[in-house]
């Protein structure tokens, strides 16, 4: 059986979250990166990535609001 004959392994939501989190901080392993790029749809990665960025930005805004004087 060739590598091209194998079906890509399906990833669950937690694997998507871990992959996006690792990729955002630049510590994604090559094995996981290759697995992610073999998926049929990039939609879950985009949704989790956008959600992560929104939460991150809102967190930064919250921290700045707490430490700056009114």
PQR file with spaces between the fields and no chain letter, atoms N, CA, C, O and H, PARSE charges and radii, in Angstrom:
ATOM       1  N    UNK     1       0.847   -1.183    0.000 -0.4000 1.5000
ATOM       2  CA   UNK     1       0.000    0.000    0.000 -0.0000 2.0000
ATOM       3  C    UNK     1       0.887    1.240    0.000  0.5500 1.7000
ATOM       4  O    UNK     1       1.825    1.335    0.792 -0.5500 1.4000
ATOM       5  N    UNK     2       0.601    2.161   -0.861 -0.4000 1.5000
ATOM       6  CA   UNK     2       1.360    3.401   -0.955 -0.0000 2.0000
ATOM       7  C    UNK     2       0.817    4.427    0.016  0.5500 1.7000
ATOM       8  O    UNK     2      -0.310    4.308    0.497 -0.5500 1.4000
ATOM       9  H    UNK     2      -0.161    2.083   -1.504  0.4000 1.0000
ATOM      10  N    UNK     3       1.640    5.455    0.308 -0.4000 1.5000
ATOM      11  CA   UNK     3       1.200    6.532    1.193 -0.0000 2.0000
ATOM      12  C    UNK     3       0.002    7.269    0.625  0.5500 1.7000
ATOM      13  O    UNK     3      -0.831    7.767    1.382 -0.5500 1.4000
ATOM      14  H    UNK     3       2.556    5.552   -0.082  0.4000 1.0000
ATOM      15  N    UNK     4      -0.099    7.346   -0.700 -0.4000 1.5000
ATOM      16  CA   UNK     4      -1.213    8.071   -1.312 -0.0000 2.0000
ATOM      17  C    UNK     4      -2.514    7.279   -1.229  0.5500 1.7000
ATOM      18  O    UNK     4      -3.592    7.850   -1.395 -0.5500 1.4000
ATOM      19  H    UNK     4       0.578    6.941   -1.315  0.4000 1.0000
ATOM      20  N    UNK     5      -2.431    5.954   -0.969 -0.4000 1.5000
ATOM      21  CA   UNK     5      -3.619    5.115   -0.873 -0.0000 2.0000
ATOM      22  C    UNK     5      -4.261    5.183    0.510  0.5500 1.7000
ATOM      23  O    UNK     5      -5.421    4.804    0.673 -0.5500 1.4000
ATOM      24  H    UNK     5      -1.555    5.490   -0.834  0.4000 1.0000
ATOM      25  N    UNK     6      -3.535    5.650    1.480 -0.4000 1.5000
ATOM      26  CA   UNK     6      -4.041    5.677    2.851 -0.0000 2.0000
ATOM      27  C    UNK     6      -5.012    6.835    3.037  0.5500 1.7000
ATOM      28  O    UNK     6      -4.815    7.924    2.498 -0.5500 1.4000
ATOM      29  H    UNK     6      -2.592    5.957    1.347  0.4000 1.0000
ATOM      30  N    UNK     7      -6.055    6.580    3.802 -0.4000 1.5000
ATOM      31  CA   UNK     7      -7.010    7.628    4.145 -0.0000 2.0000
ATOM      32  C    UNK     7      -6.403    8.492    5.243  0.5500 1.7000
ATOM      33  O    UNK     7      -5.766    7.967    6.156 -0.5500 1.4000
ATOM      34  H    UNK     7      -6.215    5.695    4.239  0.4000 1.0000
ATOM      35  N    UNK     8      -6.588    9.812    5.171 -0.4000 1.5000
ATOM      36  CA   UNK     8      -6.074   10.655    6.246 -0.0000 2.0000
ATOM      37  C    UNK     8      -6.834   10.369    7.538  0.5500 1.7000
ATOM      38  O    UNK     8      -8.047   10.159    7.535 -0.5500 1.4000
ATOM      39  H    UNK     8      -7.105   10.239    4.430  0.4000 1.0000
ATOM      40  N    UNK     9      -6.089   10.367    8.640 -0.4000 1.5000
ATOM      41  CA   UNK     9      -6.749   10.104    9.913 -0.0000 2.0000
ATOM      42  C    UNK     9      -7.638   11.286   10.282  0.5500 1.7000
ATOM      43  O    UNK     9      -7.272   12.445   10.088 -0.5500 1.4000
ATOM      44  H    UNK     9      -5.104   10.537    8.643  0.4000 1.0000
ATOM      45  N    UNK    10      -8.804   10.967   10.813 -0.4000 1.5000
ATOM      46  CA   UNK    10      -9.734   12.006   11.231 -0.0000 2.0000
ATOM      47  C    UNK    10      -9.261   12.571   12.566  0.5500 1.7000
ATOM      48  O    UNK    10      -8.771   11.837   13.424 -0.5500 1.4000
ATOM      49  H    UNK    10      -9.100   10.025   10.970  0.4000 1.0000
ATOM      50  N    UNK    11      -9.412   13.872   12.728 -0.4000 1.5000
ATOM      51  CA   UNK    11      -9.023   14.500   13.981 -0.0000 2.0000
ATOM      52  C    UNK    11     -10.266   15.025   14.675  0.5500 1.7000
ATOM      53  O    UNK    11     -11.203   15.496   14.032 -0.5500 1.4000
ATOM      54  H    UNK    11      -9.810   14.468   12.030  0.4000 1.0000
ATOM      55  N    UNK    12     -10.258   14.936   15.997 -0.4000 1.5000
ATOM      56  CA   UNK    12     -11.359   15.444   16.796 -0.0000 2.0000
ATOM      57  C    UNK    12     -11.166   16.918   17.109  0.5500 1.7000
ATOM      58  O    UNK    12     -10.154   17.521   16.753 -0.5500 1.4000
ATOM      59  H    UNK    12      -9.496   14.553   16.520  0.4000 1.0000
ATOM      60  N    UNK    13     -12.154   17.479   17.777 -0.4000 1.5000
ATOM      61  CA   UNK    13     -12.113   18.906   18.083 -0.0000 2.0000
ATOM      62  C    UNK    13     -10.937   19.242   19.001  0.5500 1.7000
ATOM      63  O    UNK    13     -10.329   20.303   18.856 -0.5500 1.4000
ATOM      64  H    UNK    13     -12.976   16.990   18.066  0.4000 1.0000
ATOM      65  N    UNK    14     -10.608   18.358   19.940 -0.4000 1.5000
ATOM      66  CA   UNK    14      -9.495   18.654   20.857 -0.0000 2.0000
ATOM      67  C    UNK    14      -8.165   18.648   20.130  0.5500 1.7000
ATOM      68  O    UNK    14      -7.277   19.434   20.459 -0.5500 1.4000
ATOM      69  H    UNK    14     -11.102   17.496   20.058  0.4000 1.0000
ATOM      70  N    UNK    15      -8.012   17.763   19.137 -0.4000 1.5000
ATOM      71  CA   UNK    15      -6.787   17.759   18.339 -0.0000 2.0000
ATOM      72  C    UNK    15      -6.681   19.036   17.519  0.5500 1.7000
ATOM      73  O    UNK    15      -5.589   19.577   17.345 -0.5500 1.4000
ATOM      74  H    UNK    15      -8.734   17.124   18.870  0.4000 1.0000
ATOM      75  N    UNK    16      -7.823   19.523   17.010 -0.4000 1.5000
ATOM      76  CA   UNK    16      -7.828   20.775   16.254 -0.0000 2.0000
ATOM      77  C    UNK    16      -7.422   21.924   17.174  0.5500 1.7000
ATOM      78  O    UNK    16      -6.592   22.755   16.805 -0.5500 1.4000
ATOM      79  H    UNK    16      -8.710   19.083   17.151  0.4000 1.0000
ATOM      80  N    UNK    17      -8.007   21.972   18.369 -0.4000 1.5000
ATOM      81  CA   UNK    17      -7.680   23.040   19.331 -0.0000 2.0000
ATOM      82  C    UNK    17      -6.194   22.988   19.685  0.5500 1.7000
ATOM      83  O    UNK    17      -5.526   24.022   19.703 -0.5500 1.4000
ATOM      84  H    UNK    17      -8.682   21.297   18.669  0.4000 1.0000
ATOM      85  N    UNK    18      -5.677   21.795   19.966 -0.4000 1.5000
ATOM      86  CA   UNK    18      -4.252   21.672   20.309 -0.0000 2.0000
ATOM      87  C    UNK    18      -3.363   22.078   19.146  0.5500 1.7000
ATOM      88  O    UNK    18      -2.340   22.731   19.348 -0.5500 1.4000
ATOM      89  H    UNK    18      -6.220   20.956   19.951  0.4000 1.0000
ATOM      90  N    UNK    19      -3.741   21.698   17.932 -0.4000 1.5000
ATOM      91  CA   UNK    19      -2.947   22.064   16.762 -0.0000 2.0000
ATOM      92  C    UNK    19      -2.929   23.567   16.541  0.5500 1.7000
ATOM      93  O    UNK    19      -1.877   24.144   16.264 -0.5500 1.4000
ATOM      94  H    UNK    19      -4.572   21.167   17.768  0.4000 1.0000
ATOM      95  N    UNK    20      -4.090   24.206   16.663 -0.4000 1.5000
ATOM      96  CA   UNK    20      -4.162   25.657   16.470 -0.0000 2.0000
ATOM      97  C    UNK    20      -3.371   26.365   17.557  0.5500 1.7000
ATOM      98  O    UNK    20      -2.627   27.304   17.273 -0.5500 1.4000
ATOM      99  H    UNK    20      -4.945   23.737   16.888  0.4000 1.0000
ATOM     100  N    UNK    21      -3.526   25.925   18.790 -0.4000 1.5000
ATOM     101  CA   UNK    21      -2.802   26.541   19.909 -0.0000 2.0000
ATOM     102  C    UNK    21      -1.295   26.411   19.708  0.5500 1.7000
ATOM     103  O    UNK    21      -0.557   27.381   19.880 -0.5500 1.4000
ATOM     104  H    UNK    21      -4.130   25.163   19.020  0.4000 1.0000
ATOM     105  N    UNK    22      -0.838   25.213   19.344 -0.4000 1.5000
ATOM     106  CA   UNK    22       0.598   24.996   19.124 -0.0000 2.0000
ATOM     107  C    UNK    22       1.102   25.815   17.943  0.5500 1.7000
ATOM     108  O    UNK    22       2.195   26.378   18.002 -0.5500 1.4000
ATOM     109  H    UNK    22      -1.437   24.424   19.205  0.4000 1.0000
ATOM     110  N    UNK    23       0.321   25.884   16.880 -0.4000 1.5000
ATOM     111  CA   UNK    23       0.734   26.641   15.697 -0.0000 2.0000
ATOM     112  C    UNK    23       0.800   28.138   15.990  0.5500 1.7000
ATOM     113  O    UNK    23       1.683   28.827   15.481 -0.5500 1.4000
ATOM     114  H    UNK    23      -0.567   25.426   16.832  0.4000 1.0000
ATOM     115  N    UNK    24      -0.120   28.645   16.800 -0.4000 1.5000
ATOM     116  CA   UNK    24      -0.114   30.075   17.137 -0.0000 2.0000
ATOM     117  C    UNK    24       1.161   30.468   17.881  0.5500 1.7000
ATOM     118  O    UNK    24       1.655   31.586   17.735 -0.5500 1.4000
ATOM     119  H    UNK    24      -0.838   28.085   17.214  0.4000 1.0000
ATOM     120  N    UNK    25       1.684   29.544   18.673 -0.4000 1.5000
ATOM     121  CA   UNK    25       2.894   29.834   19.433 -0.0000 2.0000
ATOM     122  C    UNK    25       4.153   29.296   18.772  0.5500 1.7000
ATOM     123  O    UNK    25       5.246   29.406   19.329 -0.5500 1.4000
ATOM     124  H    UNK    25       1.283   28.635   18.791  0.4000 1.0000
ATOM     125  N    UNK    26       4.005   28.714   17.582 -0.4000 1.5000
ATOM     126  CA   UNK    26       5.161   28.284   16.804 -0.0000 2.0000
ATOM     127  C    UNK    26       5.826   27.014   17.290  0.5500 1.7000
ATOM     128  O    UNK    26       7.017   26.812   17.051 -0.5500 1.4000
ATOM     129  H    UNK    26       3.118   28.625   17.129  0.4000 1.0000
ATOM     130  N    UNK    27       5.082   26.154   17.968 -0.4000 1.5000
ATOM     131  CA   UNK    27       5.676   24.920   18.478 -0.0000 2.0000
ATOM     132  C    UNK    27       5.006   23.680   17.897  0.5500 1.7000
ATOM     133  O    UNK    27       5.090   22.599   18.480 -0.5500 1.4000
ATOM     134  H    UNK    27       4.115   26.318   18.162  0.4000 1.0000
ATOM     135  N    UNK    28       4.344   23.828   16.756 -0.4000 1.5000
ATOM     136  CA   UNK    28       3.662   22.716   16.109 -0.0000 2.0000
ATOM     137  C    UNK    28       4.690   21.717   15.584  0.5500 1.7000
ATOM     138  O    UNK    28       5.659   22.108   14.933 -0.5500 1.4000
ATOM     139  H    UNK    28       4.276   24.706   16.282  0.4000 1.0000
ATOM     140  N    UNK    29       4.483   20.433   15.863 -0.4000 1.5000
ATOM     141  CA   UNK    29       5.407   19.421   15.353 -0.0000 2.0000
ATOM     142  C    UNK    29       5.152   19.203   13.864  0.5500 1.7000
ATOM     143  O    UNK    29       4.046   19.424   13.371 -0.5500 1.4000
ATOM     144  H    UNK    29       3.696   20.115   16.392  0.4000 1.0000
ATOM     145  N    UNK    30       6.175   18.774   13.171 -0.4000 1.5000
ATOM     146  CA   UNK    30       6.048   18.533   11.735 -0.0000 2.0000
ATOM     147  C    UNK    30       5.039   17.430   11.463  0.5500 1.7000
ATOM     148  O    UNK    30       4.280   17.507   10.497 -0.5500 1.4000
ATOM     149  H    UNK    30       7.073   18.594   13.571  0.4000 1.0000
ATOM     150  N    UNK    31       5.025   16.405   12.304 -0.4000 1.5000
ATOM     151  CA   UNK    31       4.079   15.297   12.137 -0.0000 2.0000
ATOM     152  C    UNK    31       2.643   15.801   12.216  0.5500 1.7000
ATOM     153  O    UNK    31       1.813   15.444   11.380 -0.5500 1.4000
ATOM     154  H    UNK    31       5.642   16.342   13.089  0.4000 1.0000
ATOM     155  N    UNK    32       2.346   16.630   13.218 -0.4000 1.5000
ATOM     156  CA   UNK    32       0.990   17.159   13.367 -0.0000 2.0000
ATOM     157  C    UNK    32       0.649   18.143   12.249  0.5500 1.7000
ATOM     158  O    UNK    32      -0.490   18.184   11.784 -0.5500 1.4000
ATOM     159  H    UNK    32       3.020   16.920   13.897  0.4000 1.0000
ATOM     160  N    UNK    33       1.619   18.924   11.825 -0.4000 1.5000
ATOM     161  CA   UNK    33       1.378   19.861   10.727 -0.0000 2.0000
ATOM     162  C    UNK    33       1.004   19.106    9.461  0.5500 1.7000
ATOM     163  O    UNK    33       0.067   19.488    8.759 -0.5500 1.4000
ATOM     164  H    UNK    33       2.544   18.890   12.204  0.4000 1.0000
ATOM     165  N    UNK    34       1.726   18.043    9.170 -0.4000 1.5000
ATOM     166  CA   UNK    34       1.421   17.243    7.981 -0.0000 2.0000
ATOM     167  C    UNK    34       0.043   16.596    8.101  0.5500 1.7000
ATOM     168  O    UNK    34      -0.708   16.549    7.127 -0.5500 1.4000
ATOM     169  H    UNK    34       2.487   17.732    9.740  0.4000 1.0000
ATOM     170  N    UNK    35      -0.291   16.096    9.295 -0.4000 1.5000
ATOM     171  CA   UNK    35      -1.617   15.509    9.521 -0.0000 2.0000
ATOM     172  C    UNK    35      -2.708   16.553    9.281  0.5500 1.7000
ATOM     173  O    UNK    35      -3.728   16.265    8.655 -0.5500 1.4000
ATOM     174  H    UNK    35       0.319   16.134   10.086  0.4000 1.0000
ATOM     175  N    UNK    36      -2.482   17.757    9.781 -0.4000 1.5000
ATOM     176  CA   UNK    36      -3.477   18.820    9.634 -0.0000 2.0000
ATOM     177  C    UNK    36      -3.688   19.203    8.180  0.5500 1.7000
ATOM     178  O    UNK    36      -4.821   19.448    7.765 -0.5500 1.4000
ATOM     179  H    UNK    36      -1.653   17.991   10.290  0.4000 1.0000
ATOM     180  N    UNK    37      -2.617   19.258    7.400 -0.4000 1.5000
ATOM     181  CA   UNK    37      -2.732   19.659    5.997 -0.0000 2.0000
ATOM     182  C    UNK    37      -3.332   18.567    5.121  0.5500 1.7000
ATOM     183  O    UNK    37      -3.716   18.834    3.982 -0.5500 1.4000
ATOM     184  H    UNK    37      -1.697   19.059    7.737  0.4000 1.0000
ATOM     185  N    UNK    38      -3.420   17.342    5.634 -0.4000 1.5000
ATOM     186  CA   UNK    38      -4.035   16.253    4.875 -0.0000 2.0000
ATOM     187  C    UNK    38      -5.540   16.165    5.107  0.5500 1.7000
ATOM     188  O    UNK    38      -6.207   15.343    4.480 -0.5500 1.4000
ATOM     189  H    UNK    38      -3.109   17.125    6.560  0.4000 1.0000
ATOM     190  N    UNK    39      -6.083   16.986    5.986 -0.4000 1.5000
ATOM     191  CA   UNK    39      -7.515   16.940    6.277 -0.0000 2.0000
ATOM     192  C    UNK    39      -8.326   17.433    5.083  0.5500 1.7000
ATOM     193  O    UNK    39      -7.858   18.251    4.291 -0.5500 1.4000
ATOM     194  H    UNK    39      -5.541   17.655    6.495  0.4000 1.0000
ATOM     195  N    UNK    40      -9.546   16.923    4.970 -0.4000 1.5000
ATOM     196  CA   UNK    40     -10.412   17.279    3.850 -0.0000 2.0000
ATOM     197  C    UNK    40     -10.898   18.721    3.933  0.5500 1.7000
ATOM     198  O    UNK    40     -11.097   19.369    2.905 -0.5500 1.4000
ATOM     199  H    UNK    40      -9.927   16.259    5.613  0.4000 1.0000
ATOM     200  N    UNK    41     -11.088   19.220    5.133 -0.4000 1.5000
ATOM     201  CA   UNK    41     -11.632   20.567    5.292 -0.0000 2.0000
ATOM     202  C    UNK    41     -10.767   21.369    6.257  0.5500 1.7000
ATOM     203  O    UNK    41     -10.307   20.860    7.279 -0.5500 1.4000
ATOM     204  H    UNK    41     -10.927   18.694    5.968  0.4000 1.0000
ATOM     205  N    UNK    42     -10.558   22.633    5.907 -0.4000 1.5000
ATOM     206  CA   UNK    42      -9.801   23.500    6.810 -0.0000 2.0000
ATOM     207  C    UNK    42     -10.719   24.336    7.684  0.5500 1.7000
ATOM     208  O    UNK    42     -10.246   25.114    8.513 -0.5500 1.4000
ATOM     209  H    UNK    42     -10.931   23.047    5.076  0.4000 1.0000
ATOM     210  N    UNK    43     -12.037   24.183    7.508 -0.4000 1.5000
ATOM     211  CA   UNK    43     -13.010   24.983    8.249 -0.0000 2.0000
ATOM     212  C    UNK    43     -12.854   24.881    9.774  0.5500 1.7000
ATOM     213  O    UNK    43     -12.888   25.913   10.445 -0.5500 1.4000
ATOM     214  H    UNK    43     -12.421   23.551    6.835  0.4000 1.0000
ATOM     215  N    UNK    44     -12.687   23.687   10.344 -0.4000 1.5000
ATOM     216  CA   UNK    44     -12.537   23.630   11.804 -0.0000 2.0000
ATOM     217  C    UNK    44     -11.303   24.394   12.298  0.5500 1.7000
ATOM     218  O    UNK    44     -11.339   25.024   13.355 -0.5500 1.4000
ATOM     219  H    UNK    44     -12.660   22.849    9.799  0.4000 1.0000
ATOM     220  N    UNK    45     -10.220   24.334   11.531 -0.4000 1.5000
ATOM     221  CA   UNK    45      -8.999   25.038   11.910 -0.0000 2.0000
ATOM     222  C    UNK    45      -9.197   26.545   11.835  0.5500 1.7000
ATOM     223  O    UNK    45      -8.719   27.280   12.699 -0.5500 1.4000
ATOM     224  H    UNK    45     -10.191   23.823   10.672  0.4000 1.0000
ATOM     225  N    UNK    46      -9.900   27.007   10.804 -0.4000 1.5000
ATOM     226  CA   UNK    46     -10.184   28.438   10.674 -0.0000 2.0000
ATOM     227  C    UNK    46     -11.071   28.932   11.812  0.5500 1.7000
ATOM     228  O    UNK    46     -10.802   29.976   12.406 -0.5500 1.4000
ATOM     229  H    UNK    46     -10.289   26.410   10.102  0.4000 1.0000
ATOM     230  N    UNK    47     -12.128   28.181   12.114 -0.4000 1.5000
ATOM     231  CA   UNK    47     -13.039   28.588   13.181 -0.0000 2.0000
ATOM     232  C    UNK    47     -12.338   28.648   14.534  0.5500 1.7000
ATOM     233  O    UNK    47     -12.492   29.619   15.276 -0.5500 1.4000
ATOM     234  H    UNK    47     -12.347   27.333   11.632  0.4000 1.0000
ATOM     235  N    UNK    48     -11.572   27.615   14.852 -0.4000 1.5000
ATOM     236  CA   UNK    48     -10.854   27.596   16.131 -0.0000 2.0000
ATOM     237  C    UNK    48      -9.796   28.690   16.149  0.5500 1.7000
ATOM     238  O    UNK    48      -9.603   29.333   17.182 -0.5500 1.4000
ATOM     239  H    UNK    48     -11.447   26.826   14.250  0.4000 1.0000
ATOM     240  N    UNK    49      -9.109   28.919   15.043 -0.4000 1.5000
ATOM     241  CA   UNK    49      -8.100   29.972   14.966 -0.0000 2.0000
ATOM     242  C    UNK    49      -8.696   31.352   15.172  0.5500 1.7000
ATOM     243  O    UNK    49      -8.149   32.165   15.918 -0.5500 1.4000
ATOM     244  H    UNK    49      -9.266   28.397   14.204  0.4000 1.0000
ATOM     245  N    UNK    50      -9.817   31.619   14.511 -0.4000 1.5000
ATOM     246  CA   UNK    50     -10.480   32.918   14.669 -0.0000 2.0000
ATOM     247  C    UNK    50     -10.972   33.093   16.104  0.5500 1.7000
ATOM     248  O    UNK    50     -10.806   34.162   16.692 -0.5500 1.4000
ATOM     249  H    UNK    50     -10.261   30.959   13.905  0.4000 1.0000
ATOM     250  N    UNK    51     -11.575   32.052   16.666 -0.4000 1.5000
ATOM     251  CA   UNK    51     -12.038   32.113   18.056 -0.0000 2.0000
ATOM     252  C    UNK    51     -10.883   32.375   19.011  0.5500 1.7000
ATOM     253  O    UNK    51     -11.005   33.182   19.932 -0.5500 1.4000
ATOM     254  H    UNK    51     -11.710   31.184   16.189  0.4000 1.0000
ATOM     255  N    UNK    52      -9.753   31.690   18.793 -0.4000 1.5000
ATOM     256  CA   UNK    52      -8.583   31.873   19.645 -0.0000 2.0000
ATOM     257  C    UNK    52      -8.075   33.317   19.567  0.5500 1.7000
ATOM     258  O    UNK    52      -7.748   33.911   20.594 -0.5500 1.4000
ATOM     259  H    UNK    52      -9.653   31.034   18.045  0.4000 1.0000
ATOM     260  N    UNK    53      -8.006   33.882   18.365 -0.4000 1.5000
ATOM     261  CA   UNK    53      -7.529   35.253   18.190 -0.0000 2.0000
ATOM     262  C    UNK    53      -8.472   36.239   18.868  0.5500 1.7000
ATOM     263  O    UNK    53      -8.018   37.177   19.523 -0.5500 1.4000
ATOM     264  H    UNK    53      -8.271   33.399   17.531  0.4000 1.0000
ATOM     265  N    UNK    54      -9.782   36.038   18.719 -0.4000 1.5000
ATOM     266  CA   UNK    54     -10.758   36.932   19.360 -0.0000 2.0000
ATOM     267  C    UNK    54     -10.612   36.882   20.880  0.5500 1.7000
ATOM     268  O    UNK    54     -10.597   37.924   21.536 -0.5500 1.4000
ATOM     269  H    UNK    54     -10.151   35.276   18.187  0.4000 1.0000
ATOM     270  N    UNK    55     -10.506   35.686   21.438 -0.4000 1.5000
ATOM     271  CA   UNK    55     -10.332   35.560   22.895 -0.0000 2.0000
ATOM     272  C    UNK    55      -9.026   36.202   23.338  0.5500 1.7000
ATOM     273  O    UNK    55      -8.983   36.872   24.369 -0.5500 1.4000
ATOM     274  H    UNK    55     -10.518   34.840   20.905  0.4000 1.0000
ATOM     275  N    UNK    56      -7.967   36.005   22.573 -0.4000 1.5000
ATOM     276  CA   UNK    56      -6.666   36.587   22.903 -0.0000 2.0000
ATOM     277  C    UNK    56      -6.727   38.114   22.900  0.5500 1.7000
ATOM     278  O    UNK    56      -6.227   38.757   23.823 -0.5500 1.4000
ATOM     279  H    UNK    56      -8.002   35.461   21.735  0.4000 1.0000
ATOM     280  N    UNK    57      -7.336   38.693   21.869 -0.4000 1.5000
ATOM     281  CA   UNK    57      -7.433   40.155   21.767 -0.0000 2.0000
ATOM     282  C    UNK    57      -8.312   40.709   22.887  0.5500 1.7000
ATOM     283  O    UNK    57      -7.964   41.716   23.505 -0.5500 1.4000
ATOM     284  H    UNK    57      -7.742   38.171   21.119  0.4000 1.0000
ATOM     285  N    UNK    58      -9.446   40.061   23.153 -0.4000 1.5000
ATOM     286  CA   UNK    58     -10.308   40.520   24.250 -0.0000 2.0000
ATOM     287  C    UNK    58      -9.585   40.428   25.592  0.5500 1.7000
ATOM     288  O    UNK    58      -9.753   41.292   26.453 -0.5500 1.4000
ATOM     289  H    UNK    58      -9.728   39.243   22.652  0.4000 1.0000
ATOM     290  N    UNK    59      -8.784   39.385   25.767 -0.4000 1.5000
ATOM     291  CA   UNK    59      -7.991   39.261   26.991 -0.0000 2.0000
ATOM     292  C    UNK    59      -6.979   40.390   27.122  0.5500 1.7000
ATOM     293  O    UNK    59      -6.802   40.941   28.209 -0.5500 1.4000
ATOM     294  H    UNK    59      -8.648   38.683   25.068  0.4000 1.0000
ATOM     295  N    UNK    60      -6.314   40.737   26.026 -0.4000 1.5000
ATOM     296  CA   UNK    60      -5.364   41.855   26.056 -0.0000 2.0000
ATOM     297  C    UNK    60      -6.068   43.171   26.370  0.5500 1.7000
ATOM     298  O    UNK    60      -5.568   43.979   27.153 -0.5500 1.4000
ATOM     299  H    UNK    60      -6.458   40.289   25.143  0.4000 1.0000
ATOM     300  N    UNK    61      -7.222   43.378   25.760 -0.4000 1.5000
ATOM     301  CA   UNK    61      -7.985   44.600   26.049 -0.0000 2.0000
ATOM     302  C    UNK    61      -8.376   44.648   27.518  0.5500 1.7000
ATOM     303  O    UNK    61      -8.312   45.705   28.145 -0.5500 1.4000
ATOM     304  H    UNK    61      -7.628   42.722   25.124  0.4000 1.0000
ATOM     305  N    UNK    62      -8.779   43.516   28.067 -0.4000 1.5000
ATOM     306  CA   UNK    62      -9.146   43.447   29.477 -0.0000 2.0000
ATOM     307  C    UNK    62      -7.973   43.753   30.400  0.5500 1.7000
ATOM     308  O    UNK    62      -8.127   44.479   31.382 -0.5500 1.4000
ATOM     309  H    UNK    62      -8.832   42.657   27.558  0.4000 1.0000
ATOM     310  N    UNK    63      -6.814   43.208   30.092 -0.4000 1.5000
ATOM     311  CA   UNK    63      -5.616   43.457   30.917 -0.0000 2.0000
ATOM     312  C    UNK    63      -5.235   44.930   30.846  0.5500 1.7000
ATOM     313  O    UNK    63      -4.922   45.532   31.873 -0.5500 1.4000
ATOM     314  H    UNK    63      -6.689   42.618   29.294  0.4000 1.0000
ATOM     315  N    UNK    64      -5.253   45.515   29.671 -0.4000 1.5000
ATOM     316  CA   UNK    64      -4.912   46.934   29.511 -0.0000 2.0000
ATOM     317  C    UNK    64      -5.917   47.801   30.270  0.5500 1.7000
ATOM     318  O    UNK    64      -5.529   48.774   30.915 -0.5500 1.4000
ATOM     319  H    UNK    64      -5.507   45.026   28.836  0.4000 1.0000
ATOM     320  N    UNK    65      -7.195   47.457   30.198 -0.4000 1.5000
ATOM     321  CA   UNK    65      -8.217   48.221   30.913 -0.0000 2.0000
ATOM     322  C    UNK    65      -8.018   48.137   32.422  0.5500 1.7000
ATOM     323  O    UNK    65      -8.307   49.094   33.141 -0.5500 1.4000
ATOM     324  H    UNK    65      -7.510   46.666   29.673  0.4000 1.0000
ATOM     325  N    UNK    66      -7.528   47.002   32.903 -0.4000 1.5000
ATOM     326  CA   UNK    66      -7.297   46.853   34.343 -0.0000 2.0000
ATOM     327  C    UNK    66      -6.091   47.657   34.834  0.5500 1.7000
ATOM     328  O    UNK    66      -6.098   48.167   35.954 -0.5500 1.4000
ATOM     329  H    UNK    66      -7.293   46.225   32.319  0.4000 1.0000
ATOM     330  N    UNK    67      -5.069   47.768   34.008 -0.4000 1.5000
ATOM     331  CA   UNK    67      -3.839   48.392   34.502 -0.0000 2.0000
ATOM     332  C    UNK    67      -3.726   49.874   34.172  0.5500 1.7000
ATOM     333  O    UNK    67      -2.865   50.564   34.718 -0.5500 1.4000
ATOM     334  H    UNK    67      -5.063   47.353   33.098  0.4000 1.0000
ATOM     335  N    UNK    68      -4.575   50.365   33.297 -0.4000 1.5000
ATOM     336  CA   UNK    68      -4.513   51.803   32.981 -0.0000 2.0000
ATOM     337  C    UNK    68      -5.527   52.566   33.836  0.5500 1.7000
ATOM     338  O    UNK    68      -6.602   52.051   34.143 -0.5500 1.4000
ATOM     339  H    UNK    68      -5.274   49.805   32.854  0.4000 1.0000
ATOM     340  N    UNK    69      -5.181   53.777   34.210 -0.4000 1.5000
ATOM     341  CA   UNK    69      -6.124   54.557   35.034 -0.0000 2.0000
ATOM     342  C    UNK    69      -7.354   54.972   34.220  0.5500 1.7000
ATOM     343  O    UNK    69      -7.302   55.134   33.001 -0.5500 1.4000
ATOM     344  H    UNK    69      -4.308   54.195   33.960  0.4000 1.0000
ATOM     345  N    UNK    70      -8.446   55.135   34.943 -0.4000 1.5000
ATOM     346  CA   UNK    70      -9.693   55.542   34.275 -0.0000 2.0000
ATOM     347  C    UNK    70      -9.567   56.959   33.926  0.5500 1.7000
ATOM     348  O    UNK    70     -10.489   57.538   33.353 -0.5500 1.4000
ATOM     349  H    UNK    70      -8.488   55.004   35.934  0.4000 1.0000
